[in-house]
């Protein structure tokens, strides 16, 4: 029997690691006064696919079916759309509202390292504030989480949807091409140039224009450096969306600098975020030594989606931690440590090798002698018992992480010497056959 593709089992050890991780995230969320709520894993399919939510691409990835009452329902693909539905049915809330949620979500997409069809997210959202200080607080909270779970070498990659829209207007991209072009821009760091050109071609963007797009959205670096470049390259005064996006990023940069986290924050114009509900700042998080995992924590501002459920526009911003990707990162780091520990040579271990069969009995005698001399030190002493040649004996010692090898050969009788090899330092020397260097 096999489990369903894209799903996975969790051993007791993995669950222990996962619980530790989730608790550390929650510690920070609680300190920032985010209140915990929960929503069902099943929603009506119409809710999940409502205009202004995830978009057609995520709709195609949504697990859905008819229930016994012939109503189409779906497994939630994120925690944000169910939040909007929840707030639409619980409208008597104060502003701002700060909420946290944790749970499983499902997406039918290609599986690879760090990407599953069932995975856990841990989200926070601020509802009711349109000020960039709310985005900054979300990112500062995420920064504190990363520190609390023990990750230091990371960076927030930040962009703005208004700015993207304005730049596309400036480049002459038609309205019906924009969504496809945005999704392609979002793949700039995942695909090679030819693959990107092929993607653009699907949306009617030819090579010359595609290259203009790629050059425009390759801009990345320290926040204020990128802002200067945007001023030089794009029509801030003439194109309203460019201006609004620029001003939002500029204000966000000021707040993030005030929080003292500007060194881990970069503006990256290729960051789009795949879901259609984003309207302003968007952000992703990469770990330097875990880039193969991709984004481990992402989100942004979605000022219009809640309005499609409630009937009036309420600004929102939030971020989601990919618990499974972070868990994979920590398990990989733990396994690396185990491997290093396993591969570390045992300096309190000695293998007595014979250079030829004629010296096998001598090697046994020496092993017996040294066991007596070194018994207080509890030194591990092994000798050859299978008749292997010298090179295979040394290979065996190395595989067993035995650091030292004594080689008994003709020099034992003729010169009163034995060869001592240090397999860790890859050195060897001749020592006296009285072996005092070993046991004294």
NUROVO-919855 format. One record per residue (C-alpha): residue number from 0; residue in three letters; x negated, y negated, z. Coordinates in steps of 0.001 Angstrom, whole numbers, plus 500000, padded with zeros to 6 digits. Each point is the difference from the previous one (the first is absolute). Layout:
// NUROVO-919855
- n | res | east | north | up
- NUM | ALA | X | Y | Z;
...
//
This chain:
// NUROVO-919855
- n | res | east | north | up
- 0 | UNK | 500000 | 500000 | 500000;
- 1 | UNK | 498873 | 496462 | 499282;
- 2 | UNK | 500963 | 496625 | 501396;
- 3 | UNK | 501506 | 497367 | 497699;
- 4 | UNK | 497450 | 498087 | 497914;
- 5 | UNK | 499039 | 496663 | 501508;
- 6 | UNK | 501046 | 501039 | 503511;
- 7 | UNK | 497650 | 501269 | 502682;
- 8 | UNK | 499923 | 501791 | 503325;
- 9 | UNK | 498362 | 498513 | 503083;
- 10 | UNK | 498008 | 502195 | 502350;
- 11 | UNK | 500005 | 499363 | 503748;
- 12 | UNK | 496629 | 498271 | 499656;
- 13 | UNK | 501257 | 497769 | 497171;
- 14 | UNK | 503125 | 499102 | 501959;
- 15 | UNK | 497864 | 499038 | 502964;
- 16 | UNK | 497922 | 497700 | 497784;
- 17 | UNK | 503144 | 498567 | 498409;
- 18 | UNK | 501637 | 499266 | 503353;
- 19 | UNK | 496870 | 498244 | 501248;
- 20 | UNK | 499936 | 497867 | 496838;
- 21 | UNK | 503692 | 499078 | 500186;
- 22 | UNK | 499741 | 499120 | 503701;
- 23 | UNK | 497065 | 497682 | 499337;
- 24 | UNK | 501954 | 498223 | 497257;
- 25 | UNK | 503021 | 499682 | 502282;
- 26 | UNK | 497886 | 498535 | 502801;
- 27 | UNK | 499196 | 496988 | 497820;
- 28 | UNK | 503506 | 499637 | 498574;
- 29 | UNK | 501394 | 499936 | 503537;
- 30 | UNK | 497513 | 497342 | 501103;
- 31 | UNK | 501138 | 497832 | 497074;
- 32 | UNK | 503599 | 500492 | 501243;
- 33 | UNK | 501351 | 501955 | 497018;
- 34 | UNK | 503136 | 501837 | 501129;
- 35 | UNK | 500483 | 503571 | 498810;
- 36 | UNK | 503063 | 501135 | 498057;
- 37 | UNK | 500682 | 503068 | 497834;
- 38 | UNK | 502129 | 500759 | 496937;
- 39 | UNK | 501181 | 503262 | 498377;
- 40 | UNK | 497790 | 501791 | 497489;
- 41 | UNK | 503016 | 500234 | 497662;
- 42 | UNK | 501587 | 496965 | 498378;
- 43 | UNK | 502617 | 499690 | 497281;
- 44 | UNK | 498208 | 500014 | 496661;
- 45 | UNK | 501716 | 496706 | 499101;
- 46 | UNK | 498335 | 498429 | 503049;
- 47 | UNK | 496526 | 501196 | 499035;
- 48 | UNK | 500423 | 498885 | 496386;
- 49 | UNK | 501853 | 496736 | 500609;
- 50 | UNK | 498844 | 497152 | 497774;
- 51 | UNK | 497165 | 498114 | 501660;
- 52 | UNK | 498657 | 503008 | 501915;
- 53 | UNK | 497263 | 502352 | 498771;
- 54 | UNK | 500520 | 499897 | 496244;
- 55 | UNK | 500324 | 502560 | 497218;
- 56 | UNK | 496609 | 501652 | 500565;
- 57 | UNK | 500674 | 500856 | 503640;
- 58 | UNK | 503585 | 500940 | 499127;
- 59 | UNK | 498619 | 502738 | 497726;
- 60 | UNK | 497942 | 501297 | 502950;
- 61 | UNK | 502895 | 500154 | 502458;
- 62 | UNK | 501091 | 503454 | 501170;
- 63 | UNK | 503794 | 499943 | 499579;
- 64 | UNK | 502925 | 502427 | 499867;
- 65 | UNK | 503775 | 500280 | 500393;
- 66 | UNK | 501138 | 500765 | 503534;
- 67 | UNK | 502956 | 502304 | 500771;
- 68 | UNK | 502343 | 497051 | 499525;
- 69 | UNK | 498636 | 499444 | 496462;
- 70 | UNK | 498305 | 496750 | 501089;
- 71 | UNK | 496510 | 499338 | 498658;
- 72 | UNK | 497488 | 499524 | 502806;
- 73 | UNK | 496231 | 499657 | 500031;
- 74 | UNK | 497051 | 500444 | 502300;
- 75 | UNK | 498550 | 496592 | 500920;
- 76 | UNK | 496879 | 499083 | 497998;
- 77 | UNK | 498914 | 497345 | 502500;
- 78 | UNK | 501162 | 498501 | 503301;
- 79 | UNK | 500733 | 496516 | 498642;
- 80 | UNK | 503154 | 500584 | 497941;
- 81 | UNK | 501661 | 501917 | 502900;
- 82 | UNK | 499032 | 497050 | 502230;
- 83 | UNK | 501883 | 497628 | 497674;
- 84 | UNK | 503044 | 502278 | 500078;
- 85 | UNK | 499767 | 500213 | 503828;
- 86 | UNK | 499856 | 496206 | 500368;
- 87 | UNK | 502957 | 499588 | 497631;
- 88 | UNK | 502076 | 502077 | 502442;
- 89 | UNK | 498547 | 498374 | 503122;
- 90 | UNK | 500135 | 496324 | 499068;
- 91 | UNK | 500206 | 498610 | 503544;
- 92 | UNK | 496241 | 499661 | 500442;
- 93 | UNK | 497869 | 497074 | 501104;
- 94 | UNK | 497377 | 498395 | 497756;
- 95 | UNK | 497176 | 500865 | 499758;
- 96 | UNK | 500489 | 503736 | 500426;
- 97 | UNK | 496837 | 502101 | 500429;
- 98 | UNK | 500519 | 503729 | 499413;
- 99 | UNK | 497897 | 503175 | 499773;
- 100 | UNK | 500964 | 503374 | 498497;
- 101 | UNK | 498250 | 503339 | 499651;
- 102 | UNK | 501065 | 502998 | 497941;
- 103 | UNK | 499733 | 502234 | 496977;
- 104 | UNK | 500697 | 498857 | 496452;
- 105 | UNK | 500107 | 501906 | 496701;
- 106 | UNK | 498941 | 499206 | 496421;
- 107 | UNK | 499851 | 502360 | 497039;
- 108 | UNK | 496675 | 498875 | 498524;
- 109 | UNK | 496755 | 501581 | 498871;
- 110 | UNK | 498089 | 501504 | 502894;
- 111 | UNK | 496307 | 499464 | 500632;
- 112 | UNK | 497648 | 499330 | 502909;
- 113 | UNK | 501794 | 497723 | 502439;
- 114 | UNK | 503279 | 500098 | 498055;
- 115 | UNK | 502813 | 502333 | 501008;
- 116 | UNK | 503703 | 500276 | 499208;
- 117 | UNK | 500837 | 499990 | 503698;
- 118 | UNK | 498077 | 497610 | 502222;
- 119 | UNK | 500308 | 497800 | 503081;
- 120 | UNK | 500069 | 496227 | 500117;
- 121 | UNK | 499835 | 497631 | 502955;
- 122 | UNK | 501416 | 496558 | 499194;
- 123 | UNK | 500376 | 496593 | 501572;
- 124 | UNK | 502111 | 497157 | 498624;
- 125 | UNK | 500811 | 496425 | 500935;
- 126 | UNK | 503513 | 498977 | 498927;
- 127 | UNK | 501079 | 496390 | 499732;
- 128 | UNK | 496765 | 498026 | 499543;
- 129 | UNK | 498999 | 498540 | 496629;
- 130 | UNK | 496845 | 498420 | 501401;
- 131 | UNK | 496621 | 501419 | 499012;
- 132 | UNK | 499168 | 500294 | 503707;
- 133 | UNK | 502248 | 503098 | 500076;
- 134 | UNK | 497926 | 501629 | 497228;
- 135 | UNK | 496852 | 499049 | 501905;
- 136 | UNK | 501334 | 501557 | 503213;
- 137 | UNK | 500841 | 503211 | 498137;
- 138 | UNK | 496432 | 500177 | 498657;
- 139 | UNK | 498473 | 499121 | 503364;
- 140 | UNK | 502059 | 502746 | 501637;
- 141 | UNK | 498812 | 502426 | 497302;
- 142 | UNK | 496415 | 498869 | 500671;
- 143 | UNK | 500421 | 500787 | 503709;
- 144 | UNK | 501434 | 503432 | 499130;
- 145 | UNK | 497012 | 500833 | 497782;
- 146 | UNK | 497657 | 499040 | 502818;
- 147 | UNK | 502004 | 501951 | 502576;
- 148 | UNK | 499954 | 503207 | 497939;
- 149 | UNK | 496230 | 499651 | 499542;
- 150 | UNK | 499601 | 498724 | 496427;
- 151 | UNK | 497716 | 496993 | 499560;
- 152 | UNK | 498809 | 500098 | 496386;
- 153 | UNK | 503211 | 498981 | 498242;
- 154 | UNK | 501376 | 497116 | 497963;
- 155 | UNK | 503423 | 498501 | 499344;
- 156 | UNK | 500570 | 499390 | 496265;
- 157 | UNK | 502549 | 497208 | 499587;
- 158 | UNK | 501888 | 498497 | 497045;
- 159 | UNK | 503244 | 498129 | 499358;
- 160 | UNK | 502890 | 501071 | 497732;
- 161 | UNK | 500929 | 496408 | 499131;
- 162 | UNK | 496433 | 499366 | 498870;
- 163 | UNK | 500036 | 503180 | 497891;
- 164 | UNK | 503269 | 498976 | 498387;
- 165 | UNK | 498677 | 496519 | 499258;
- 166 | UNK | 496769 | 501274 | 498455;
- 167 | UNK | 501987 | 502370 | 497788;
- 168 | UNK | 502141 | 497051 | 498888;
- 169 | UNK | 496816 | 498095 | 499195;
- 170 | UNK | 498729 | 502969 | 497951;
- 171 | UNK | 503245 | 500158 | 498019;
- 172 | UNK | 501378 | 503277 | 501371;
- 173 | UNK | 503716 | 500365 | 499272;
- 174 | UNK | 502494 | 500578 | 502821;
- 175 | UNK | 500862 | 503524 | 498847;
- 176 | UNK | 496289 | 500926 | 499990;
- 177 | UNK | 499132 | 498715 | 503459;
- 178 | UNK | 500938 | 502969 | 502177;
- 179 | UNK | 498070 | 502441 | 497802;
- 180 | UNK | 497016 | 497646 | 499827;
- 181 | UNK | 500020 | 499565 | 503788;
- 182 | UNK | 500000 | 503764 | 500518;
- 183 | UNK | 497036 | 500255 | 497633;
- 184 | UNK | 498105 | 497213 | 501794;
- 185 | UNK | 500559 | 501959 | 503226;
- 186 | UNK | 498019 | 502870 | 498420;
- 187 | UNK | 496913 | 497896 | 499113;
- 188 | UNK | 497868 | 501654 | 502683;
- 189 | UNK | 501383 | 503495 | 499254;
- 190 | UNK | 499678 | 500282 | 496164;
- 191 | UNK | 497190 | 499353 | 497528;
- 192 | UNK | 500294 | 497208 | 497448;
- 193 | UNK | 501249 | 502166 | 497130;
- 194 | UNK | 502674 | 501540 | 502199;
- 195 | UNK | 501090 | 496509 | 501038;
- 196 | UNK | 500183 | 498860 | 496361;
- 197 | UNK | 502153 | 503050 | 499245;
- 198 | UNK | 502300 | 499113 | 502890;
- 199 | UNK | 500330 | 496383 | 498808;
- 200 | UNK | 500777 | 501243 | 496494;
- 201 | UNK | 503079 | 501826 | 501365;
- 202 | UNK | 501447 | 496591 | 500889;
- 203 | UNK | 499178 | 498353 | 496694;
- 204 | UNK | 496783 | 498337 | 501171;
- 205 | UNK | 497291 | 500191 | 497339;
- 206 | UNK | 496255 | 500164 | 500642;
- 207 | UNK | 499150 | 496271 | 499852;
- 208 | UNK | 502748 | 499037 | 502423;
- 209 | UNK | 499267 | 503039 | 502195;
- 210 | UNK | 496369 | 498900 | 500322;
- 211 | UNK | 501166 | 496505 | 501021;
- 212 | UNK | 502145 | 501588 | 502715;
- 213 | UNK | 497137 | 502187 | 501240;
- 214 | UNK | 497595 | 497059 | 500110;
- 215 | UNK | 502514 | 497822 | 501857;
- 216 | UNK | 500844 | 502580 | 502643;
- 217 | UNK | 496420 | 501178 | 500617;
- 218 | UNK | 499528 | 497077 | 502402;
- 219 | UNK | 499133 | 501181 | 503520;
- 220 | UNK | 497879 | 498907 | 502940;
- 221 | UNK | 499994 | 497851 | 503181;
- 222 | UNK | 503283 | 498143 | 500383;
- 223 | UNK | 498880 | 496407 | 499548;
- 224 | UNK | 497652 | 500908 | 497123;
- 225 | UNK | 502897 | 501593 | 498113;
- 226 | UNK | 502219 | 496980 | 500699;
- 227 | UNK | 497369 | 497746 | 498398;
- 228 | UNK | 499854 | 502289 | 496956;
- 229 | UNK | 503806 | 500008 | 499681;
- 230 | UNK | 499970 | 496186 | 499968;
- 231 | UNK | 497481 | 500007 | 497151;
- 232 | UNK | 501523 | 502756 | 497864;
- 233 | UNK | 503769 | 499663 | 500281;
- 234 | UNK | 502471 | 497114 | 499519;
- 235 | UNK | 501041 | 499312 | 503596;
- 236 | UNK | 501603 | 496644 | 499149;
- 237 | UNK | 501883 | 501179 | 496885;
- 238 | UNK | 501198 | 503477 | 500995;
- 239 | UNK | 502279 | 499969 | 503105;
- 240 | UNK | 499542 | 503696 | 500892;
- 241 | UNK | 496212 | 499644 | 499919;
- 242 | UNK | 500274 | 496940 | 502245;
- 243 | UNK | 502358 | 501635 | 502515;
- 244 | UNK | 497911 | 503176 | 500159;
- 245 | UNK | 496784 | 498010 | 500362;
- 246 | UNK | 501400 | 497907 | 502857;
- 247 | UNK | 501221 | 503128 | 501832;
- 248 | UNK | 496580 | 501638 | 499700;
- 249 | UNK | 498277 | 496799 | 501067;
- 250 | UNK | 502130 | 499738 | 503151;
- 251 | UNK | 499573 | 503713 | 500740;
- 252 | UNK | 496211 | 499620 | 499726;
- 253 | UNK | 500094 | 497197 | 502583;
- 254 | UNK | 501999 | 502130 | 502449;
- 255 | UNK | 497816 | 503088 | 499524;
- 256 | UNK | 496906 | 497869 | 500581;
- 257 | UNK | 501567 | 498681 | 503215;
- 258 | UNK | 500522 | 503598 | 501125;
- 259 | UNK | 496295 | 500605 | 499346;
- 260 | UNK | 500527 | 502833 | 497518;
- 261 | UNK | 499065 | 498161 | 496791;
- 262 | UNK | 496910 | 502175 | 499488;
- 263 | UNK | 502140 | 503109 | 499470;
- 264 | UNK | 502525 | 498211 | 497769;
- 265 | UNK | 499466 | 499736 | 496249;
- 266 | UNK | 502187 | 498594 | 497271;
- 267 | UNK | 500265 | 502502 | 497168;
- 268 | UNK | 502168 | 499063 | 497011;
- 269 | UNK | 500341 | 503628 | 498883;
- 270 | UNK | 502058 | 500923 | 503085;
- 271 | UNK | 503678 | 500111 | 499010;
- 272 | UNK | 501690 | 502719 | 502109;
- 273 | UNK | 502220 | 502400 | 498073;
- 274 | UNK | 503394 | 499250 | 501552;
- 275 | UNK | 502182 | 497361 | 498336;
- 276 | UNK | 501299 | 498369 | 503187;
- 277 | UNK | 496821 | 498014 | 500762;
- 278 | UNK | 500329 | 496242 | 499423;
- 279 | UNK | 496947 | 498294 | 501554;
- 280 | UNK | 496772 | 501057 | 501661;
- 281 | UNK | 499079 | 503674 | 499592;
- 282 | UNK | 497201 | 501878 | 501716;
- 283 | UNK | 498199 | 503325 | 500006;
- 284 | UNK | 497255 | 501426 | 502198;
- 285 | UNK | 496963 | 501992 | 498931;
- 286 | UNK | 497367 | 501764 | 502097;
- 287 | UNK | 496512 | 499668 | 498534;
- 288 | UNK | 498990 | 503625 | 500615;
- 289 | UNK | 503495 | 501308 | 499247;
- 290 | UNK | 500724 | 498382 | 496632;
- 291 | UNK | 501030 | 503322 | 498488;
- 292 | UNK | 503034 | 499908 | 502300;
- 293 | UNK | 501164 | 496711 | 498495;
- 294 | UNK | 502193 | 497555 | 501901;
- 295 | UNK | 500509 | 501035 | 503643;
- 296 | UNK | 502121 | 497046 | 501069;
- 297 | UNK | 502023 | 497741 | 497723;
- 298 | UNK | 502961 | 497674 | 499841;
- 299 | UNK | 501040 | 496451 | 499322;
- 300 | UNK | 502792 | 497456 | 499910;
- 301 | UNK | 503465 | 500915 | 498740;
- 302 | UNK | 502246 | 496973 | 500376;
- 303 | UNK | 502888 | 501109 | 497765;
- 304 | UNK | 500689 | 503676 | 500683;
- 305 | UNK | 501860 | 499544 | 503289;
- 306 | UNK | 502216 | 497449 | 498269;
- 307 | UNK | 501204 | 502642 | 497528;
- 308 | UNK | 501391 | 501958 | 502981;
- 309 | UNK | 501216 | 497164 | 502242;
- 310 | UNK | 501056 | 497414 | 497438;
- 311 | UNK | 497695 | 497230 | 501181;
- 312 | UNK | 496249 | 499667 | 499549;
- 313 | UNK | 497948 | 500866 | 503083;
- 314 | UNK | 496188 | 499884 | 499653;
- 315 | UNK | 498047 | 503089 | 501093;
- 316 | UNK | 496411 | 501176 | 500084;
- 317 | UNK | 498444 | 503249 | 501149;
- 318 | UNK | 497330 | 502643 | 499696;
- 319 | UNK | 499937 | 503798 | 499981;
- 320 | UNK | 497264 | 502326 | 501252;
- 321 | UNK | 499509 | 503233 | 498071;
- 322 | UNK | 499628 | 502339 | 502967;
- 323 | UNK | 499151 | 503067 | 497896;
- 324 | UNK | 497230 | 498227 | 498094;
- 325 | UNK | 498508 | 498694 | 503226;
- 326 | UNK | 500281 | 503480 | 501511;
- 327 | UNK | 498162 | 501461 | 496986;
- 328 | UNK | 497262 | 497400 | 500472;
- 329 | UNK | 499508 | 500829 | 503686;
- 330 | UNK | 500097 | 503767 | 499442;
- 331 | UNK | 497377 | 499651 | 497235;
- 332 | UNK | 497780 | 497938 | 502329;
- 333 | UNK | 500444 | 502579 | 502763;
- 334 | UNK | 499083 | 502836 | 497621;
- 335 | UNK | 496901 | 498080 | 498897;
- 336 | UNK | 498892 | 499732 | 503620;
- 337 | UNK | 500617 | 503714 | 500515;
- 338 | UNK | 497966 | 500815 | 496891;
- 339 | UNK | 497108 | 497827 | 501158;
- 340 | UNK | 500099 | 501595 | 503427;
- 341 | UNK | 500152 | 503441 | 498422;
- 342 | UNK | 497073 | 499223 | 497703;
- 343 | UNK | 497840 | 498609 | 502779;
- 344 | UNK | 497110 | 502331 | 500717;
- 345 | UNK | 499871 | 501607 | 503434;
- 346 | UNK | 496611 | 499079 | 501476;
- 347 | UNK | 500454 | 502616 | 502729;
- 348 | UNK | 500063 | 502861 | 497483;
- 349 | UNK | 497171 | 502050 | 498489;
- 350 | UNK | 499881 | 502613 | 497265;
- 351 | UNK | 497070 | 502468 | 499932;
- 352 | UNK | 499387 | 500874 | 496346;
- 353 | UNK | 497601 | 502572 | 498586;
- 354 | UNK | 498015 | 499144 | 496893;
- 355 | UNK | 500124 | 503675 | 498960;
- 356 | UNK | 501360 | 503300 | 501289;
- 357 | UNK | 496626 | 500889 | 501586;
- 358 | UNK | 500541 | 497210 | 502525;
- 359 | UNK | 503638 | 500709 | 500882;
- 360 | UNK | 499087 | 501869 | 503203;
- 361 | UNK | 497652 | 497176 | 501026;
- 362 | UNK | 502832 | 497523 | 499455;
- 363 | UNK | 502255 | 502091 | 502268;
- 364 | UNK | 497308 | 500081 | 502707;
- 365 | UNK | 499607 | 496217 | 499803;
- 366 | UNK | 503778 | 499545 | 500192;
- 367 | UNK | 500130 | 502127 | 503156;
- 368 | UNK | 497067 | 498096 | 501514;
- 369 | UNK | 501552 | 496575 | 499309;
- 370 | UNK | 503420 | 501010 | 501294;
- 371 | UNK | 498407 | 500685 | 503352;
- 372 | UNK | 497964 | 496805 | 499960;
- 373 | UNK | 502879 | 497769 | 498871;
- 374 | UNK | 502942 | 501573 | 501820;
- 375 | UNK | 500313 | 497071 | 502432;
- 376 | UNK | 500344 | 497610 | 497062;
- 377 | UNK | 502689 | 502258 | 498518;
- 378 | UNK | 498254 | 499827 | 496648;
- 379 | UNK | 501687 | 501903 | 497178;
- 380 | UNK | 497509 | 502443 | 498500;
- 381 | UNK | 500707 | 502070 | 496915;
- 382 | UNK | 497914 | 502341 | 497902;
- 383 | UNK | 500468 | 501806 | 496686;
- 384 | UNK | 502121 | 503175 | 500122;
- 385 | UNK | 501062 | 500557 | 496360;
- 386 | UNK | 496680 | 500295 | 498172;
- 387 | UNK | 500326 | 496741 | 498041;
- 388 | UNK | 496985 | 498349 | 498392;
- 389 | UNK | 498488 | 496877 | 501567;
- 390 | UNK | 501866 | 497394 | 497909;
- 391 | UNK | 503354 | 501607 | 500837;
- 392 | UNK | 499087 | 500130 | 503677;
- 393 | UNK | 499286 | 496262 | 499972;
- 394 | UNK | 503219 | 499365 | 498067;
- 395 | UNK | 501943 | 501954 | 502638;
- 396 | UNK | 498416 | 497955 | 502809;
- 397 | UNK | 500947 | 496790 | 498212;
- 398 | UNK | 503609 | 501151 | 499522;
- 399 | UNK | 500164 | 500761 | 503719;
- 400 | UNK | 498690 | 496483 | 500805;
- 401 | UNK | 496921 | 501490 | 501646;
- 402 | UNK | 497418 | 497236 | 499919;
- 403 | UNK | 496771 | 501945 | 500590;
- 404 | UNK | 498639 | 503075 | 498219;
- 405 | UNK | 496903 | 501919 | 501103;
- 406 | UNK | 498437 | 501934 | 497109;
- 407 | UNK | 497890 | 503025 | 500958;
- 408 | UNK | 497566 | 501037 | 497270;
- 409 | UNK | 496390 | 500969 | 499307;
- 410 | UNK | 498657 | 496912 | 501766;
- 411 | UNK | 501234 | 501537 | 503251;
- 412 | UNK | 497220 | 502642 | 499952;
- 413 | UNK | 497303 | 498230 | 497999;
- 414 | UNK | 500224 | 496497 | 501493;
- 415 | UNK | 502159 | 500395 | 503077;
- 416 | UNK | 502458 | 497514 | 498468;
- 417 | UNK | 503744 | 499881 | 499341;
- 418 | UNK | 501825 | 497550 | 497709;
- 419 | UNK | 502620 | 497799 | 501677;
- 420 | UNK | 502523 | 498404 | 497601;
- 421 | UNK | 502270 | 497109 | 500958;
- 422 | UNK | 503012 | 500312 | 497664;
- 423 | UNK | 501394 | 496603 | 500973;
- 424 | UNK | 496838 | 498005 | 499302;
- 425 | UNK | 498884 | 502356 | 497213;
- 426 | UNK | 496524 | 500352 | 501532;
- 427 | UNK | 497830 | 502922 | 501046;
- 428 | UNK | 496826 | 500583 | 502014;
- 429 | UNK | 497757 | 502816 | 501150;
- 430 | UNK | 500144 | 500669 | 503747;
- 431 | UNK | 498098 | 502399 | 502240;
- 432 | UNK | 501362 | 503533 | 500242;
- 433 | UNK | 500053 | 499634 | 503801;
- 434 | UNK | 503197 | 497932 | 499341;
- 435 | UNK | 499341 | 497613 | 502902;
- 436 | UNK | 501119 | 497101 | 497808;
- 437 | UNK | 503425 | 501637 | 499912;
- 438 | UNK | 500626 | 500851 | 503638;
- 439 | UNK | 497892 | 497524 | 502003;
//
